[in-house]
């Protein structure tokens, strides 16, 4: 198997990131997000989000993982997002075929390093769907503590994109240096 290369994302990566993001949502968010959204305009929705994020990056960073020139994962961190919980790992997605390869852990570790280097606080957090128990297990294995249950915000603010009132869990690392431990 070839080596995985990690680098900072550029605006040219928006299309591939959007495709991987949409695919991940389709696989793991069914039951929480409406089928009509997941089977419909989710790629266009993600393309719009990622094109805007990468064209004018704010206090954030996005790291991509590539194998043989193909995007296989990415992580996006918004620095100093919350006064108590710190920087938000807003997205971490890895191709299903690459699960358990170490790419997710390496992306999360790189996100933590970026928080330590660039944020005013070393605290880091993310939200994970309550139904996504595999992801919860991964984050727990990477040292996260689960501290709160909250309603899932609707994608794009459109409540019709949700099924009922799904919940998500806040996973936290009070010290990003402890990611992976």
HELIX and SHEET records of a PDB file:
HELIX    1   1 UNK A   11  UNK A   13  5                                   3    
HELIX    2   2 UNK A   14  UNK A   28  1                                  15    
HELIX    3   3 UNK A   35  UNK A   38  1                                   4    
HELIX    4   4 UNK A   42  UNK A   55  1                                  14    
HELIX    5   5 UNK A   96  UNK A   98  5                                   3    
HELIX    6   6 UNK A  103  UNK A  118  1                                  16    
HELIX    7   7 UNK A  133  UNK A  141  1                                   9    
HELIX    8   8 UNK A  155  UNK A  157  5                                   3    
HELIX    9   9 UNK A  159  UNK A  161  5                                   3    
HELIX   10  10 UNK A  176  UNK A  178  5                                   3    
SHEET    1   A 7 UNK A   4  UNK A   8  0                                        
SHEET    2   A 7 UNK A  60  UNK A  67 -1                                        
SHEET    3   A 7 UNK A  70  UNK A  82 -1                                        
SHEET    4   A 7 UNK A  86  UNK A  94 -1                                        
SHEET    5   A 7 UNK A 124  UNK A 129  1                                        
SHEET    6   A 7 UNK A 167  UNK A 173 -1                                        
SHEET    7   A 7 UNK A 145  UNK A 151 -1                                        
END                                                                             
